[in-house]
Amino acid sequence: MPKMKTHSGAKKRFKVTAGGKVRGRHAYSSHILEKKSQKRKRGFRKPAEISDSDAPRIKKLLGVGK
């Protein structure tokens, strides 16, 4: 069988930690920021942990794990 190719869009957007968790950007962080509080916008800077239900799909695109 041929090798699986890494999804180019996914590799730019997500990163898998050493513990196997998937991290990515926060949603709602790119525009209409005027009405969002400063505290909320500061939280957007840190990478968000992707939910357990979405993680396997992203890992498959990245070619990580089984």
C-alpha positions as CSV (number, residue, x, y, z in Angstrom):
1,M,0.0,0.0,0.0
2,P,1.2,3.6,-0.6
3,K,2.0,5.8,2.3
4,M,-0.6,8.1,3.8
5,K,-0.1,11.7,3.0
6,T,-0.3,14.3,5.8
7,H,-3.2,16.8,5.2
8,S,-1.4,20.1,4.4
9,G,-4.2,22.3,5.8
10,A,-4.3,20.3,9.1
11,K,-0.5,20.4,9.6
12,K,-0.6,24.2,9.5
13,R,-3.5,24.5,12.0
14,F,-3.0,21.7,14.5
15,K,-0.2,20.3,16.7
16,V,-0.2,17.1,18.7
17,T,1.4,17.3,22.2
18,A,3.7,14.7,23.7
19,G,0.8,13.4,25.7
20,G,-1.3,12.9,22.5
21,K,-3.7,15.8,22.9
22,V,-4.5,18.0,19.9
23,R,-4.1,21.8,20.1
24,G,-5.2,24.5,17.8
25,R,-6.5,28.0,17.6
26,H,-9.5,29.3,19.5
27,A,-12.7,29.9,17.6
28,Y,-14.2,33.5,17.5
29,S,-10.7,35.1,17.8
30,S,-10.2,36.8,14.4
31,H,-12.8,39.5,13.9
32,I,-15.6,41.5,15.6
33,L,-13.2,41.9,18.6
34,E,-14.5,45.3,19.8
35,K,-17.5,43.8,21.7
36,K,-15.4,41.0,23.3
37,S,-13.8,41.7,26.7
38,Q,-10.1,42.1,27.1
39,K,-9.9,39.1,29.4
40,R,-11.7,36.9,26.8
41,K,-9.3,38.1,24.0
42,R,-6.2,37.4,26.1
43,G,-7.5,33.8,26.5
44,F,-7.7,33.4,22.7
45,R,-3.9,33.8,22.5
46,K,-3.1,30.5,24.1
47,P,-3.7,27.4,22.0
48,A,-7.0,25.7,22.6
49,E,-7.3,22.0,23.3
50,I,-9.5,20.3,20.7
51,S,-12.4,18.3,22.0
52,D,-12.1,14.5,22.5
53,S,-14.8,13.9,19.8
54,D,-12.8,15.9,17.1
55,A,-9.3,14.8,18.1
56,P,-9.3,11.3,16.4
57,R,-10.4,12.9,13.0
58,I,-7.6,15.5,13.2
59,K,-5.0,12.8,14.2
60,K,-6.0,10.8,11.2
61,L,-5.4,13.8,8.9
62,L,-2.0,14.3,10.6
63,G,-1.1,10.7,10.4
64,V,-0.5,10.4,14.1
65,G,-1.3,7.3,16.2
66,K,-3.3,4.4,14.8
